[in-house]
Protein backbone atom coordinates (compact mmCIF):
# COMPACT_ATOMS: atom_id res chain seq x y z
CA UNK A 1 0.00 0.00 0.00
CA UNK A 2 1.18 3.53 -0.70
CA UNK A 3 2.75 5.30 2.27
CA UNK A 4 -0.10 6.82 4.28
CA UNK A 5 2.11 8.98 6.48
CA UNK A 6 4.03 11.09 3.98
CA UNK A 7 1.19 12.45 1.86
CA UNK A 8 -1.99 14.17 2.87
CA UNK A 9 -4.75 11.60 2.64
CA UNK A 10 -7.60 12.07 0.17
CA UNK A 11 -11.12 12.67 1.43
CA UNK A 12 -11.92 9.08 0.49
CA UNK A 13 -9.27 6.35 0.36
CA UNK A 14 -9.70 2.98 -1.37
CA UNK A 15 -7.60 0.16 0.09
CA UNK A 16 -7.35 -3.47 -0.99
CA UNK A 17 -7.05 -6.11 1.72
CA UNK A 18 -5.94 -9.36 0.04
CA UNK A 19 -6.86 -11.69 2.88
CA UNK A 20 -9.07 -14.78 2.82
CA UNK A 21 -7.44 -17.06 5.40
CA UNK A 22 -10.69 -17.16 7.39
CA UNK A 23 -12.80 -18.36 4.47
CA UNK A 24 -14.74 -21.61 4.61
CA UNK A 25 -15.59 -23.92 1.69
CA UNK A 26 -13.23 -22.38 -0.90
CA UNK A 27 -10.64 -19.62 -1.13
CA UNK A 28 -10.12 -16.95 -3.79
CA UNK A 29 -11.49 -13.72 -2.33
CA UNK A 30 -7.94 -12.52 -1.59
CA UNK A 31 -7.50 -12.06 -5.34
CA UNK A 32 -10.41 -9.64 -5.62
CA UNK A 33 -9.04 -6.12 -4.92
CA UNK A 34 -7.04 -5.64 -8.16
CA UNK A 35 -9.84 -7.22 -10.18
CA UNK A 36 -12.30 -4.66 -8.82
CA UNK A 37 -9.97 -1.77 -9.67
CA UNK A 38 -9.34 -3.26 -13.12
CA UNK A 39 -13.11 -3.33 -13.74
CA UNK A 40 -13.51 0.18 -12.30
CA UNK A 41 -11.01 1.61 -14.80
CA UNK A 42 -12.06 -0.58 -17.74
CA UNK A 43 -12.71 1.24 -21.01
CA UNK A 44 -15.85 -0.88 -21.39
CA UNK A 45 -17.56 1.57 -19.04
CA UNK A 46 -16.79 5.01 -17.60
CA UNK A 47 -16.16 6.62 -14.23
CA UNK A 48 -19.54 8.31 -13.87
CA UNK A 49 -21.85 7.37 -11.03
CA UNK A 50 -25.60 7.42 -11.54
CA UNK A 51 -25.80 10.92 -10.05
CA UNK A 52 -23.74 12.13 -13.01
CA UNK A 53 -20.63 12.81 -10.95
CA UNK A 54 -17.51 11.86 -12.92
CA UNK A 55 -15.04 10.23 -10.56
CA UNK A 56 -12.43 10.35 -13.30
CA UNK A 57 -12.37 14.13 -12.86
CA UNK A 58 -12.44 14.14 -9.06
CA UNK A 59 -9.37 14.67 -6.89
CA UNK A 60 -11.24 13.84 -3.67
CA UNK A 61 -10.64 10.10 -3.73
CA UNK A 62 -7.55 7.96 -4.18
CA UNK A 63 -6.80 4.29 -4.75
CA UNK A 64 -3.98 3.35 -2.38
CA UNK A 65 -3.48 -0.15 -3.75
CA UNK A 66 -3.23 -3.23 -1.55
CA UNK A 67 -2.09 -3.65 2.02
CA UNK A 68 0.96 -5.76 2.74
CA UNK A 69 0.08 -8.37 5.36
CA UNK A 70 3.30 -10.22 6.22
CA UNK A 71 1.83 -12.85 8.55
CA UNK A 72 -1.70 -14.22 8.58
CA UNK A 73 -1.75 -14.57 12.38
CA UNK A 74 -1.08 -10.82 12.79
CA UNK A 75 -3.31 -9.72 9.90
CA UNK A 76 -6.00 -8.10 12.05
CA UNK A 77 -3.43 -6.03 13.98
CA UNK A 78 -1.74 -5.09 10.71
CA UNK A 79 -5.02 -3.98 9.16
CA UNK A 80 -5.80 -1.74 12.14
CA UNK A 81 -2.28 -0.32 12.17
CA UNK A 82 -2.34 0.55 8.47
CA UNK A 83 -5.77 2.18 8.67
CA UNK A 84 -4.89 4.25 11.73
CA UNK A 85 -2.91 7.07 10.00
CA UNK A 86 -5.57 7.49 7.32
CA UNK A 87 -8.33 7.79 9.88
CA UNK A 88 -6.23 10.22 11.90
CA UNK A 89 -6.02 12.38 8.77
CA UNK A 90 -9.83 12.24 8.60
CA UNK A 91 -9.89 10.23 5.41
CA UNK A 92 -12.97 8.09 4.90
CA UNK A 93 -12.04 4.49 4.17
CA UNK A 94 -13.45 2.00 1.67
CA UNK A 95 -11.81 -1.42 1.98
CA UNK A 96 -11.92 -4.02 -0.78
CA UNK A 97 -11.72 -7.60 0.44
CA UNK A 98 -10.93 -10.28 0.88
CA UNK A 99 -13.23 -12.38 3.03
CA UNK A 100 -15.73 -10.92 5.47
CA UNK A 101 -13.57 -11.52 8.53
CA UNK A 102 -11.72 -8.29 7.72
CA UNK A 103 -14.76 -6.25 8.74
CA UNK A 104 -13.92 -6.85 12.40
CA UNK A 105 -10.53 -5.07 12.44
CA UNK A 106 -11.79 -2.38 10.04
CA UNK A 107 -14.76 -1.58 12.29
CA UNK A 108 -12.51 -1.70 15.34
CA UNK A 109 -10.27 0.95 13.78
CA UNK A 110 -13.19 3.04 12.49
CA UNK A 111 -15.16 3.03 15.73
CA UNK A 112 -12.33 4.84 17.54
CA UNK A 113 -13.00 7.89 15.38
CA UNK A 114 -16.77 7.52 15.09
CA UNK A 115 -18.44 6.76 18.43
CA UNK A 116 -22.00 5.41 18.33
CA UNK A 117 -21.33 3.82 14.97
CA UNK A 118 -24.23 2.26 13.09
CA UNK A 119 -23.64 -0.64 10.69
CA UNK A 120 -25.69 -1.38 7.60
CA UNK A 121 -24.79 -4.94 6.63
CA UNK A 122 -25.90 -6.32 3.23
CA UNK A 123 -25.38 -10.07 3.02
CA UNK A 124 -26.97 -13.44 2.29
CA UNK A 125 -25.68 -14.53 5.70
CA UNK A 126 -25.89 -12.88 9.11
CA UNK A 127 -22.25 -13.76 9.96
CA UNK A 128 -23.15 -13.99 13.64
CA UNK A 129 -21.75 -17.44 14.42
CA UNK A 130 -19.91 -17.48 17.73
CA UNK A 131 -17.45 -19.64 15.80
CA UNK A 132 -17.42 -21.78 12.66
CA UNK A 133 -15.36 -24.96 12.48
CA UNK A 134 -13.67 -23.89 15.71
CA UNK A 135 -12.60 -20.50 14.33
CA UNK A 136 -13.94 -17.52 16.26
CA UNK A 137 -12.50 -15.20 13.60
CA UNK A 138 -14.13 -16.99 10.67
CA UNK A 139 -15.69 -14.97 7.88
CA UNK A 140 -18.96 -16.27 9.34
CA UNK A 141 -18.30 -14.60 12.70
CA UNK A 142 -17.22 -10.92 12.31
CA UNK A 143 -20.46 -9.42 13.56
CA UNK A 144 -20.45 -11.60 16.68
CA UNK A 145 -17.01 -10.15 17.48
CA UNK A 146 -18.12 -6.61 16.61
CA UNK A 147 -21.23 -6.72 18.77
CA UNK A 148 -19.71 -8.51 21.78
CA UNK A 149 -16.97 -5.87 21.83
CA UNK A 150 -19.58 -3.10 21.63
CA UNK A 151 -18.04 -1.57 18.51
CA UNK A 152 -21.43 -0.64 17.06
CA UNK A 153 -24.47 0.98 18.62
CA UNK A 154 -26.79 -0.56 16.03
CA UNK A 155 -26.51 -3.34 13.46
CA UNK A 156 -29.05 -3.59 10.64
CA UNK A 157 -28.82 -6.56 8.28
CA UNK A 158 -30.51 -6.73 4.87
CA UNK A 159 -30.64 -9.55 2.33
CA UNK A 160 -30.26 -12.43 4.78
CA UNK A 161 -31.69 -15.77 3.67
CA UNK A 162 -29.73 -18.43 5.59
CA UNK A 163 -30.57 -17.92 9.26
CA UNK A 164 -29.85 -20.92 11.50
CA UNK A 165 -31.33 -21.38 15.00
CA UNK A 166 -27.95 -20.42 16.50
CA UNK A 167 -27.75 -17.24 14.46
CA UNK A 168 -31.31 -16.31 15.42
CA UNK A 169 -30.28 -16.67 19.06
CA UNK A 170 -27.22 -14.51 18.40
CA UNK A 171 -29.31 -11.86 16.66
CA UNK A 172 -31.66 -11.73 19.64
CA UNK A 173 -28.75 -11.64 22.09
CA UNK A 174 -27.10 -8.68 20.35
CA UNK A 175 -30.39 -6.97 19.40
CA UNK A 176 -29.57 -7.12 15.69
CA UNK A 177 -32.25 -5.87 13.30
CA UNK A 178 -32.44 -8.58 10.64
CA UNK A 179 -34.44 -7.99 7.46
CA UNK A 180 -34.72 -11.42 5.86
CA UNK A 181 -35.35 -11.62 2.13
CA UNK A 182 -38.49 -13.69 2.69
CA UNK A 183 -40.03 -10.62 4.34
CA UNK A 184 -39.11 -8.17 1.56
CA UNK A 185 -36.63 -5.32 1.32
CA UNK A 186 -36.91 -2.49 3.87
CA UNK A 187 -37.66 1.02 2.71
CA UNK A 188 -36.70 4.33 4.30
CA UNK A 189 -33.86 3.04 6.49
CA UNK A 190 -32.86 5.79 8.90
CA UNK A 191 -29.79 6.00 11.12
CA UNK A 192 -29.04 8.46 13.89
CA UNK A 193 -25.31 9.11 13.62
CA UNK A 194 -22.43 7.78 11.51
CA UNK A 195 -22.98 4.72 9.31
CA UNK A 196 -20.55 2.01 8.24
CA UNK A 197 -21.62 -0.03 5.21
CA UNK A 198 -20.48 -3.66 5.02
CA UNK A 199 -21.39 -5.09 1.63
CA UNK A 200 -20.91 -8.80 1.03
CA UNK A 201 -21.32 -9.39 -2.70
CA UNK A 202 -23.36 -12.52 -2.05
CA UNK A 203 -26.19 -10.32 -0.80
CA UNK A 204 -26.96 -10.27 -4.53
CA UNK A 205 -28.77 -13.15 -6.15
CA UNK A 206 -26.25 -15.39 -7.97
CA UNK A 207 -27.94 -14.41 -11.24
CA UNK A 208 -26.48 -10.91 -10.79
CA UNK A 209 -23.18 -11.87 -9.12
CA UNK A 210 -22.02 -15.42 -9.86
CA UNK A 211 -18.45 -14.73 -8.74
CA UNK A 212 -18.88 -15.60 -5.06
CA UNK A 213 -17.89 -18.59 -2.96
CA UNK A 214 -21.31 -19.32 -1.48
CA UNK A 215 -24.28 -19.35 -3.85
CA UNK A 216 -27.53 -18.42 -2.08
CA UNK A 217 -30.49 -18.06 -4.51
CA UNK A 218 -33.29 -15.64 -3.79
CA UNK A 219 -31.18 -12.56 -3.17
CA UNK A 220 -31.19 -8.87 -3.95
CA UNK A 221 -30.92 -7.43 -7.44
CA UNK A 222 -28.14 -5.03 -8.41
CA UNK A 223 -30.75 -2.28 -8.67
CA UNK A 224 -32.02 -2.94 -5.14
CA UNK A 225 -28.50 -2.74 -3.71
CA UNK A 226 -27.76 0.53 -5.54
CA UNK A 227 -31.03 1.97 -4.26
CA UNK A 228 -30.18 0.91 -0.69
CA UNK A 229 -26.75 2.57 -0.92
CA UNK A 230 -28.24 5.82 -2.16
CA UNK A 231 -31.45 5.98 -0.14
CA UNK A 232 -30.67 5.29 3.51
CA UNK A 233 -30.68 8.31 5.81
CA UNK A 234 -27.48 8.83 7.74
CA UNK A 235 -23.84 9.84 7.22
CA UNK A 236 -21.73 7.21 5.47
CA UNK A 237 -18.28 7.28 7.10
CA UNK A 238 -16.74 3.95 6.11
CA UNK A 239 -17.36 0.84 4.04
CA UNK A 240 -16.11 -2.53 2.93
CA UNK A 241 -16.88 -4.54 -0.20
CA UNK A 242 -16.08 -8.20 0.41
CA UNK A 243 -16.40 -11.83 -0.69
CA UNK A 244 -16.02 -11.33 -4.44
CA UNK A 245 -14.22 -14.45 -5.66
CA UNK A 246 -12.60 -13.89 -9.09
CA UNK A 247 -11.85 -17.60 -9.48
CA UNK A 248 -15.60 -18.12 -9.95
CA UNK A 249 -16.07 -15.15 -12.28
CA UNK A 250 -14.47 -16.12 -15.61
CA UNK A 251 -16.63 -13.75 -17.65
CA UNK A 252 -15.86 -10.78 -15.37
CA UNK A 253 -19.54 -10.10 -14.66
CA UNK A 254 -19.19 -9.87 -10.89
CA UNK A 255 -16.09 -7.72 -11.18
CA UNK A 256 -18.10 -5.14 -13.13
CA UNK A 257 -20.92 -5.33 -10.58
CA UNK A 258 -18.40 -4.64 -7.80
CA UNK A 259 -16.99 -1.69 -9.74
CA UNK A 260 -20.49 -0.29 -10.22
CA UNK A 261 -21.26 -0.60 -6.51
CA UNK A 262 -17.89 0.91 -5.61
CA UNK A 263 -18.61 4.00 -7.71
CA UNK A 264 -21.94 4.51 -5.95
CA UNK A 265 -20.34 4.05 -2.52
CA UNK A 266 -17.57 6.57 -3.30
CA UNK A 267 -20.02 9.21 -4.47
CA UNK A 268 -22.39 8.62 -1.55
CA UNK A 269 -19.46 8.98 0.85
CA UNK A 270 -18.25 12.18 -0.82
CA UNK A 271 -21.76 13.63 -0.71
CA UNK A 272 -21.93 12.86 3.02
CA UNK A 273 -18.71 14.69 3.92
C-alpha positions as a Markdown table, in Angstrom:
| # | Residue | x | y | z |
|---|---|---|---|---|
| 1 | Unk | 0.0 | 0.0 | 0.0 |
| 2 | Unk | 1.2 | 3.5 | -0.7 |
| 3 | Unk | 2.7 | 5.3 | 2.3 |
| 4 | Unk | -0.1 | 6.8 | 4.3 |
| 5 | Unk | 2.1 | 9.0 | 6.5 |
| 6 | Unk | 4.0 | 11.1 | 4.0 |
| 7 | Unk | 1.2 | 12.4 | 1.9 |
| 8 | Unk | -2.0 | 14.2 | 2.9 |
| 9 | Unk | -4.7 | 11.6 | 2.6 |
| 10 | Unk | -7.6 | 12.1 | 0.2 |
| 11 | Unk | -11.1 | 12.7 | 1.4 |
| 12 | Unk | -11.9 | 9.1 | 0.5 |
| 13 | Unk | -9.3 | 6.4 | 0.4 |
| 14 | Unk | -9.7 | 3.0 | -1.4 |
| 15 | Unk | -7.6 | 0.2 | 0.1 |
| 16 | Unk | -7.3 | -3.5 | -1.0 |
| 17 | Unk | -7.0 | -6.1 | 1.7 |
| 18 | Unk | -5.9 | -9.4 | 0.0 |
| 19 | Unk | -6.9 | -11.7 | 2.9 |
| 20 | Unk | -9.1 | -14.8 | 2.8 |
| 21 | Unk | -7.4 | -17.1 | 5.4 |
| 22 | Unk | -10.7 | -17.2 | 7.4 |
| 23 | Unk | -12.8 | -18.4 | 4.5 |
| 24 | Unk | -14.7 | -21.6 | 4.6 |
| 25 | Unk | -15.6 | -23.9 | 1.7 |
| 26 | Unk | -13.2 | -22.4 | -0.9 |
| 27 | Unk | -10.6 | -19.6 | -1.1 |
| 28 | Unk | -10.1 | -17.0 | -3.8 |
| 29 | Unk | -11.5 | -13.7 | -2.3 |
| 30 | Unk | -7.9 | -12.5 | -1.6 |
| 31 | Unk | -7.5 | -12.1 | -5.3 |
| 32 | Unk | -10.4 | -9.6 | -5.6 |
| 33 | Unk | -9.0 | -6.1 | -4.9 |
| 34 | Unk | -7.0 | -5.6 | -8.2 |
| 35 | Unk | -9.8 | -7.2 | -10.2 |
| 36 | Unk | -12.3 | -4.7 | -8.8 |
| 37 | Unk | -10.0 | -1.8 | -9.7 |
| 38 | Unk | -9.3 | -3.3 | -13.1 |
| 39 | Unk | -13.1 | -3.3 | -13.7 |
| 40 | Unk | -13.5 | 0.2 | -12.3 |
| 41 | Unk | -11.0 | 1.6 | -14.8 |
| 42 | Unk | -12.1 | -0.6 | -17.7 |
| 43 | Unk | -12.7 | 1.2 | -21.0 |
| 44 | Unk | -15.9 | -0.9 | -21.4 |
| 45 | Unk | -17.6 | 1.6 | -19.0 |
| 46 | Unk | -16.8 | 5.0 | -17.6 |
| 47 | Unk | -16.2 | 6.6 | -14.2 |
| 48 | Unk | -19.5 | 8.3 | -13.9 |
| 49 | Unk | -21.9 | 7.4 | -11.0 |
| 50 | Unk | -25.6 | 7.4 | -11.5 |
| 51 | Unk | -25.8 | 10.9 | -10.1 |
| 52 | Unk | -23.7 | 12.1 | -13.0 |
| 53 | Unk | -20.6 | 12.8 | -10.9 |
| 54 | Unk | -17.5 | 11.9 | -12.9 |
| 55 | Unk | -15.0 | 10.2 | -10.6 |
| 56 | Unk | -12.4 | 10.3 | -13.3 |
| 57 | Unk | -12.4 | 14.1 | -12.9 |
| 58 | Unk | -12.4 | 14.1 | -9.1 |
| 59 | Unk | -9.4 | 14.7 | -6.9 |
| 60 | Unk | -11.2 | 13.8 | -3.7 |
| 61 | Unk | -10.6 | 10.1 | -3.7 |
| 62 | Unk | -7.6 | 8.0 | -4.2 |
| 63 | Unk | -6.8 | 4.3 | -4.8 |
| 64 | Unk | -4.0 | 3.3 | -2.4 |
| 65 | Unk | -3.5 | -0.2 | -3.7 |
| 66 | Unk | -3.2 | -3.2 | -1.6 |
| 67 | Unk | -2.1 | -3.7 | 2.0 |
| 68 | Unk | 1.0 | -5.8 | 2.7 |
| 69 | Unk | 0.1 | -8.4 | 5.4 |
| 70 | Unk | 3.3 | -10.2 | 6.2 |
| 71 | Unk | 1.8 | -12.9 | 8.6 |
| 72 | Unk | -1.7 | -14.2 | 8.6 |
| 73 | Unk | -1.7 | -14.6 | 12.4 |
| 74 | Unk | -1.1 | -10.8 | 12.8 |
| 75 | Unk | -3.3 | -9.7 | 9.9 |
| 76 | Unk | -6.0 | -8.1 | 12.0 |
| 77 | Unk | -3.4 | -6.0 | 14.0 |
| 78 | Unk | -1.7 | -5.1 | 10.7 |
| 79 | Unk | -5.0 | -4.0 | 9.2 |
| 80 | Unk | -5.8 | -1.7 | 12.1 |
| 81 | Unk | -2.3 | -0.3 | 12.2 |
| 82 | Unk | -2.3 | 0.5 | 8.5 |
| 83 | Unk | -5.8 | 2.2 | 8.7 |
| 84 | Unk | -4.9 | 4.3 | 11.7 |
| 85 | Unk | -2.9 | 7.1 | 10.0 |
| 86 | Unk | -5.6 | 7.5 | 7.3 |
| 87 | Unk | -8.3 | 7.8 | 9.9 |
| 88 | Unk | -6.2 | 10.2 | 11.9 |
| 89 | Unk | -6.0 | 12.4 | 8.8 |
| 90 | Unk | -9.8 | 12.2 | 8.6 |
| 91 | Unk | -9.9 | 10.2 | 5.4 |
| 92 | Unk | -13.0 | 8.1 | 4.9 |
| 93 | Unk | -12.0 | 4.5 | 4.2 |
| 94 | Unk | -13.5 | 2.0 | 1.7 |
| 95 | Unk | -11.8 | -1.4 | 2.0 |
| 96 | Unk | -11.9 | -4.0 | -0.8 |
| 97 | Unk | -11.7 | -7.6 | 0.4 |
| 98 | Unk | -10.9 | -10.3 | 0.9 |
| 99 | Unk | -13.2 | -12.4 | 3.0 |
| 100 | Unk | -15.7 | -10.9 | 5.5 |
| 101 | Unk | -13.6 | -11.5 | 8.5 |
| 102 | Unk | -11.7 | -8.3 | 7.7 |
| 103 | Unk | -14.8 | -6.3 | 8.7 |
| 104 | Unk | -13.9 | -6.9 | 12.4 |
| 105 | Unk | -10.5 | -5.1 | 12.4 |
| 106 | Unk | -11.8 | -2.4 | 10.0 |
| 107 | Unk | -14.8 | -1.6 | 12.3 |
| 108 | Unk | -12.5 | -1.7 | 15.3 |
| 109 | Unk | -10.3 | 1.0 | 13.8 |
| 110 | Unk | -13.2 | 3.0 | 12.5 |
| 111 | Unk | -15.2 | 3.0 | 15.7 |
| 112 | Unk | -12.3 | 4.8 | 17.5 |
| 113 | Unk | -13.0 | 7.9 | 15.4 |
| 114 | Unk | -16.8 | 7.5 | 15.1 |
| 115 | Unk | -18.4 | 6.8 | 18.4 |
| 116 | Unk | -22.0 | 5.4 | 18.3 |
| 117 | Unk | -21.3 | 3.8 | 15.0 |
| 118 | Unk | -24.2 | 2.3 | 13.1 |
| 119 | Unk | -23.6 | -0.6 | 10.7 |
| 120 | Unk | -25.7 | -1.4 | 7.6 |
| 121 | Unk | -24.8 | -4.9 | 6.6 |
| 122 | Unk | -25.9 | -6.3 | 3.2 |
| 123 | Unk | -25.4 | -10.1 | 3.0 |
| 124 | Unk | -27.0 | -13.4 | 2.3 |
| 125 | Unk | -25.7 | -14.5 | 5.7 |
| 126 | Unk | -25.9 | -12.9 | 9.1 |
| 127 | Unk | -22.3 | -13.8 | 10.0 |
| 128 | Unk | -23.2 | -14.0 | 13.6 |
| 129 | Unk | -21.8 | -17.4 | 14.4 |
| 130 | Unk | -19.9 | -17.5 | 17.7 |
| 131 | Unk | -17.4 | -19.6 | 15.8 |
| 132 | Unk | -17.4 | -21.8 | 12.7 |
| 133 | Unk | -15.4 | -25.0 | 12.5 |
| 134 | Unk | -13.7 | -23.9 | 15.7 |
| 135 | Unk | -12.6 | -20.5 | 14.3 |
| 136 | Unk | -13.9 | -17.5 | 16.3 |
| 137 | Unk | -12.5 | -15.2 | 13.6 |
| 138 | Unk | -14.1 | -17.0 | 10.7 |
| 139 | Unk | -15.7 | -15.0 | 7.9 |
| 140 | Unk | -19.0 | -16.3 | 9.3 |
| 141 | Unk | -18.3 | -14.6 | 12.7 |
| 142 | Unk | -17.2 | -10.9 | 12.3 |
| 143 | Unk | -20.5 | -9.4 | 13.6 |
| 144 | Unk | -20.4 | -11.6 | 16.7 |
| 145 | Unk | -17.0 | -10.1 | 17.5 |
| 146 | Unk | -18.1 | -6.6 | 16.6 |
| 147 | Unk | -21.2 | -6.7 | 18.8 |
| 148 | Unk | -19.7 | -8.5 | 21.8 |
| 149 | Unk | -17.0 | -5.9 | 21.8 |
| 150 | Unk | -19.6 | -3.1 | 21.6 |
| 151 | Unk | -18.0 | -1.6 | 18.5 |
| 152 | Unk | -21.4 | -0.6 | 17.1 |
| 153 | Unk | -24.5 | 1.0 | 18.6 |
| 154 | Unk | -26.8 | -0.6 | 16.0 |
| 155 | Unk | -26.5 | -3.3 | 13.5 |
| 156 | Unk | -29.1 | -3.6 | 10.6 |
| 157 | Unk | -28.8 | -6.6 | 8.3 |
| 158 | Unk | -30.5 | -6.7 | 4.9 |
| 159 | Unk | -30.6 | -9.6 | 2.3 |
| 160 | Unk | -30.3 | -12.4 | 4.8 |
| 161 | Unk | -31.7 | -15.8 | 3.7 |
| 162 | Unk | -29.7 | -18.4 | 5.6 |
| 163 | Unk | -30.6 | -17.9 | 9.3 |
| 164 | Unk | -29.9 | -20.9 | 11.5 |
| 165 | Unk | -31.3 | -21.4 | 15.0 |
| 166 | Unk | -28.0 | -20.4 | 16.5 |
| 167 | Unk | -27.8 | -17.2 | 14.5 |
| 168 | Unk | -31.3 | -16.3 | 15.4 |
| 169 | Unk | -30.3 | -16.7 | 19.1 |
| 170 | Unk | -27.2 | -14.5 | 18.4 |
| 171 | Unk | -29.3 | -11.9 | 16.7 |
| 172 | Unk | -31.7 | -11.7 | 19.6 |
| 173 | Unk | -28.8 | -11.6 | 22.1 |
| 174 | Unk | -27.1 | -8.7 | 20.3 |
| 175 | Unk | -30.4 | -7.0 | 19.4 |
| 176 | Unk | -29.6 | -7.1 | 15.7 |
| 177 | Unk | -32.2 | -5.9 | 13.3 |
| 178 | Unk | -32.4 | -8.6 | 10.6 |
| 179 | Unk | -34.4 | -8.0 | 7.5 |
| 180 | Unk | -34.7 | -11.4 | 5.9 |
| 181 | Unk | -35.3 | -11.6 | 2.1 |
| 182 | Unk | -38.5 | -13.7 | 2.7 |
| 183 | Unk | -40.0 | -10.6 | 4.3 |
| 184 | Unk | -39.1 | -8.2 | 1.6 |
| 185 | Unk | -36.6 | -5.3 | 1.3 |
| 186 | Unk | -36.9 | -2.5 | 3.9 |
| 187 | Unk | -37.7 | 1.0 | 2.7 |
| 188 | Unk | -36.7 | 4.3 | 4.3 |
| 189 | Unk | -33.9 | 3.0 | 6.5 |
| 190 | Unk | -32.9 | 5.8 | 8.9 |
| 191 | Unk | -29.8 | 6.0 | 11.1 |
| 192 | Unk | -29.0 | 8.5 | 13.9 |
| 193 | Unk | -25.3 | 9.1 | 13.6 |
| 194 | Unk | -22.4 | 7.8 | 11.5 |
| 195 | Unk | -23.0 | 4.7 | 9.3 |
| 196 | Unk | -20.5 | 2.0 | 8.2 |
| 197 | Unk | -21.6 | 0.0 | 5.2 |
| 198 | Unk | -20.5 | -3.7 | 5.0 |
| 199 | Unk | -21.4 | -5.1 | 1.6 |
| 200 | Unk | -20.9 | -8.8 | 1.0 |
| 201 | Unk | -21.3 | -9.4 | -2.7 |
| 202 | Unk | -23.4 | -12.5 | -2.1 |
| 203 | Unk | -26.2 | -10.3 | -0.8 |
| 204 | Unk | -27.0 | -10.3 | -4.5 |
| 205 | Unk | -28.8 | -13.2 | -6.2 |
| 206 | Unk | -26.2 | -15.4 | -8.0 |
| 207 | Unk | -27.9 | -14.4 | -11.2 |
| 208 | Unk | -26.5 | -10.9 | -10.8 |
| 209 | Unk | -23.2 | -11.9 | -9.1 |
| 210 | Unk | -22.0 | -15.4 | -9.9 |
| 211 | Unk | -18.4 | -14.7 | -8.7 |
| 212 | Unk | -18.9 | -15.6 | -5.1 |
| 213 | Unk | -17.9 | -18.6 | -3.0 |
| 214 | Unk | -21.3 | -19.3 | -1.5 |
| 215 | Unk | -24.3 | -19.4 | -3.8 |
| 216 | Unk | -27.5 | -18.4 | -2.1 |
| 217 | Unk | -30.5 | -18.1 | -4.5 |
| 218 | Unk | -33.3 | -15.6 | -3.8 |
| 219 | Unk | -31.2 | -12.6 | -3.2 |
| 220 | Unk | -31.2 | -8.9 | -3.9 |
| 221 | Unk | -30.9 | -7.4 | -7.4 |
| 222 | Unk | -28.1 | -5.0 | -8.4 |
| 223 | Unk | -30.8 | -2.3 | -8.7 |
| 224 | Unk | -32.0 | -2.9 | -5.1 |
| 225 | Unk | -28.5 | -2.7 | -3.7 |
| 226 | Unk | -27.8 | 0.5 | -5.5 |
| 227 | Unk | -31.0 | 2.0 | -4.3 |
| 228 | Unk | -30.2 | 0.9 | -0.7 |
| 229 | Unk | -26.8 | 2.6 | -0.9 |
| 230 | Unk | -28.2 | 5.8 | -2.2 |
| 231 | Unk | -31.5 | 6.0 | -0.1 |
| 232 | Unk | -30.7 | 5.3 | 3.5 |
| 233 | Unk | -30.7 | 8.3 | 5.8 |
| 234 | Unk | -27.5 | 8.8 | 7.7 |
| 235 | Unk | -23.8 | 9.8 | 7.2 |
| 236 | Unk | -21.7 | 7.2 | 5.5 |
| 237 | Unk | -18.3 | 7.3 | 7.1 |
| 238 | Unk | -16.7 | 3.9 | 6.1 |
| 239 | Unk | -17.4 | 0.8 | 4.0 |
| 240 | Unk | -16.1 | -2.5 | 2.9 |
| 241 | Unk | -16.9 | -4.5 | -0.2 |
| 242 | Unk | -16.1 | -8.2 | 0.4 |
| 243 | Unk | -16.4 | -11.8 | -0.7 |
| 244 | Unk | -16.0 | -11.3 | -4.4 |
| 245 | Unk | -14.2 | -14.5 | -5.7 |
| 246 | Unk | -12.6 | -13.9 | -9.1 |
| 247 | Unk | -11.8 | -17.6 | -9.5 |
| 248 | Unk | -15.6 | -18.1 | -9.9 |
| 249 | Unk | -16.1 | -15.1 | -12.3 |
| 250 | Unk | -14.5 | -16.1 | -15.6 |
| 251 | Unk | -16.6 | -13.7 | -17.7 |
| 252 | Unk | -15.9 | -10.8 | -15.4 |
| 253 | Unk | -19.5 | -10.1 | -14.7 |
| 254 | Unk | -19.2 | -9.9 | -10.9 |
| 255 | Unk | -16.1 | -7.7 | -11.2 |
| 256 | Unk | -18.1 | -5.1 | -13.1 |
| 257 | Unk | -20.9 | -5.3 | -10.6 |
| 258 | Unk | -18.4 | -4.6 | -7.8 |
| 259 | Unk | -17.0 | -1.7 | -9.7 |
| 260 | Unk | -20.5 | -0.3 | -10.2 |
| 261 | Unk | -21.3 | -0.6 | -6.5 |
| 262 | Unk | -17.9 | 0.9 | -5.6 |
| 263 | Unk | -18.6 | 4.0 | -7.7 |
| 264 | Unk | -21.9 | 4.5 | -6.0 |
| 265 | Unk | -20.3 | 4.1 | -2.5 |
| 266 | Unk | -17.6 | 6.6 | -3.3 |
| 267 | Unk | -20.0 | 9.2 | -4.5 |
| 268 | Unk | -22.4 | 8.6 | -1.6 |
| 269 | Unk | -19.5 | 9.0 | 0.8 |
| 270 | Unk | -18.2 | 12.2 | -0.8 |
| 271 | Unk | -21.8 | 13.6 | -0.7 |
| 272 | Unk | -21.9 | 12.9 | 3.0 |
| 273 | Unk | -18.7 | 14.7 | 3.9 |
